[in-house]
Amino acid sequence: MIPHGLSLPSPCYNLPMKVVHRDKVAAENPGGDSRGVTLRWLITQGDGASRFFMRLFEIEPGGYTPLHSHPWEHEVFVVSGLGEVRGEGRSFPLGPGDAVYVEEGETHQFRNAGGSPFVFLCVVPSHAAG
């Protein structure tokens, strides 16, 4: 926090930064064995990100992502709605404010478990997009 009456030198305002509203990013169907899922790539290499990319998933009631695994970890933060993450013979309920770590190679699936859209952020390593 900057004390009242003080200002930062102007070079501090020239940081490489992107601010974008999710509605300004094209929604995609992730494909595979999914139902009622849209995906938005909020932050990618095109924005200057070199190590991690941020995605926004929206799953409609009754929808789900494919049951799958891949050779990279990812981290998830639930924004709104109710859902669950399934895999490896177990299931966990999810709601706003919950965070999930999915280890590389771990089989997983996200499902909407409520009556409104289930929305979550997902961060993956940049090589996962290729």
N, C-alpha and C positions, 0 to 999 in steps of 0.2 A: 504494500500500500504506500502511496506517495503522500507524505505529510502535506496538509493544506498549505497552499501558497507556493509550493515547490513544483518544478516541472523537470521532466527528464530531457536530456540532450536529444536533439532531433534524430540522430542516427538510430536511437532505440525504436523509432517508429517505422524503420525500413526493414523490419524482420520479414523473412519469407513466410508468409502466412496465407492460408485459404480459409474463407468462411463461406459456407454454402448451405442453403436450405434443402432438405431432402426432396422437396417437390420440384427442385430445379435439376435433379439428377434422374436420368432415365431409369425406369423400372424394367427389370428383365425377368424372364421366366428362367429359373436355374436349370430346368430340364430334369432328366432322369426320372426316377419313380417318385415324383413329388406331386402334391395336390394343393392348390390354393396358396402357392408361395410366390412372392415377388422379392427381388433382390436389387438393391441399389449399391453401386460401388461409390461410396462417398469420398474416400481419399485413396488415390492410387499414384503410380509412378508419374503420370501426367501432371500431378499436382506437386511433384518434387519429393514424394515419399520414396525412400530407397530401401527401407527395411521392413515396414509393416503397412498393410492396407486395411482400411476400415470399410466394412459392409453393413448395410441395414437390411434386415429380413423382416417381412411382414407376412404372417401366416393367417389366413382366414379361418373362421370356425370350421372344424372338421378337417382342416388341412394339416400337412406334414411335409417334412423334408425326406429325402431318401434315407434308408438305413444304409450307412456307408462307413468307410474308413479311408484314411489317406496318410501319407508319410510326413505330416506336419501337425504341430499342435495348433490350437486356436483358443481364444478367450472370448467369452460371451457375456454381455450385460443386458438384462431384461429391462426394457423401457416401459412397456405397458402390456396389459392382458395377462391371461393365465395360460400356462403351457406345461410341458414336461419334456425332459430329456431321457431317452431310453438307450440302452445298449448293454451288451455283455451280461444279459440276464437280470438287469436291474433298471429301475425307473425312479426319477426324482421330480417332484412337483416344482414348478417355477412360477414366480410372480415378480412384479415390479421391484427393482432393487437387487434382485438375485444375480450372482455372478457364477459362471461355470468355466472350469478349465477342462478341455478335452485334450488328452495326451495323444501324441503322434501314434498312429496305428490303431487307436481305440475305435471300435465300432460304435456309432451313435446316430441318433435321429431326434429331431425336435418336432413336437406335435402341439397343436393348439388344443387346450383342454377347457376352453371357456366359450362364451357366446359373443365375444368381440375379438377384433384382431389381436394377435399375439405378436409383439414387436420387440426385436432385440438387435443390439449391435454385436458384430462379430469381427474380431481383429485376427488377421492371418499374416504369416510372413510373406514378403513380396514374392518369393519364388513359388508360392502356392497358386498364384494367378496365371502362371505360365503353363 
